[in-house]
Amino acid sequence: MSKKFLGAHVPAIGGVQNTPLVARSIGAEAFALFTKNQRRWEGAPLTEEGIGEFKENLASSGIPPEQVLPHNSYLINIGNPDPDKRGRSLESLKEEARRTAALGLSMINFHPGSHLGGMSDDECLSLIIRGMDEVLSEVPGVRLVLETTAGQGSSVGWRFEHLARLVSGSKDPDRVGVCLDTCHIFAAGYDLRTREAYEKTMAAFGAVIGFNRLRGVHMNDALSAFGSRVDRHASIGKGNIGMAAFGFLMQDPRFSGIPLILETPNHRLWKEEILMLRALEKGPVPEESPE
């Protein structure tokens, strides 16, 4: 499939059922959402009426269900070394996966986790694998999508090798995918600013993880510096990555057929950014950013 599906992480104004309408209002053909309040453990149960409205609105929007990529709560950390806190995170991730399935969607995006200084990266990755397998065994029909991180603090997932380990270590690797975040990988030390740097980074992604595992992209410029391991998003073309990188990506056939989601900080610019990215798809690619 050669089509690029662009959208944004839209707010659930008036309820989850309205997210497809919000997405279409900005000209999106894909979107992300939180299925509940992302900063609280508990969420109001999805009602049959709300689920039905969501499915009706999604169908009327023309956005395919496979181009919707729900995002999990920011509180969840299935790599937490504290057994009680990890257990709470694990139950919350299962619940979010169930909510995803109830909405007729097939993927849930999540940050791998953080060891909080309580164990090694390797031990944390092993803990996350066990948690993922538990979720996959209890919630059929949903794929877990690991997001590349910036590596801020004690987070894992900022090296492609971390994600490759999580995928290959799972008992059900065909139900584990990856979401590439442009801001995060740039902050983690994977450059995108020139054609040579972009191709080197994508070659590494292909060799270590594989584009067959790619299930989505978060399209964000970066306020943070290259290699800083600081997670700070910027609007497209207004950060340290620059426009050229997004031109390379929009013209790269390996990023077709999956949701390309803006998580940029100014929601008033989303419609403009989608049009901007569409223009980049047709070319020419802007001048490369200096390294």
C-alpha positions, 0 to 999 in steps of 0.5 A: 500500500503506497498511501500515507495516512496522516493524523494527530493524537486527538482529545476525547472532547465529550467522550471517546466516541467523538474522537473520529469526528475531531480527527476528520475536522482537521483533515486526518486519515488516521488518529491516536486517542486515549481510551480513558484519562491518561493521568489517572489509574481508574477510568469510567467504563466504556458503555455499550452506547458509547462503543456503538457511537464510536464505531458509527462515527469511525465508519462515517469518518472514512478512517479505517480502524487499522489507522487508529492507534490508541495510546496507553496511560502515562502512569503505566510502567510494567518494568517497575521493580516494585512488585505491587506497583508493577502489578497495578501497571500490568492490570491497567495495561490489560484493561486498556487492551480490553477497552481497545478491543471493545472499540473494535481496534486492534493495537495499543501503543505503550512506552516499554517502561523504566527500571527507576534505578532499581535494576539493570536495563537487561533485567527491566527488559526481561520483566517487560517481556513477561508482562507483555506475554501476560497481557497477550495471553489474556486479551486476544485480538490486540497487538501491543505496539512498543514506542521508541523512547528518548531514554529520559531518566531510567527509561528503556526502549531508547536503543533499537536493540532494546525493542528488538529484544522485547519483540524477539523475547515474546512468546507471541512476537507476531502480536508485538509491533513498534511505533517510531517517534521521530523526536524520541529517536533523535533525542536518543542519538539517531540522526535524521537531519541529512539524507545520509543521516536519515538513511543510516538511521533507517538502515539501522532500524531495518537491520535491528528491528525490521520494517515488518514490525513497524505499526505506526509513527509519531511525527514530532520535531524536537525542542531537545538537542540531538543525543540529549535523551530529553523528551521535548516535542516541537511543532513540525519545522520548529525544532532541531530536527527540521523540515528535511527529515520529514520530507525524507520520511514522507517520500519513503515508501516504507512508511506507507499504509500505517498511521503517521500521528502528530503529537506536536504541542500546538493543536491549532497547527495540526490541520496546517501540519497535515497539509504541510506534510502532504506537500512534502510527500509530493516534493521537493524535499526542503534544504537539509538541517545543519548537524 
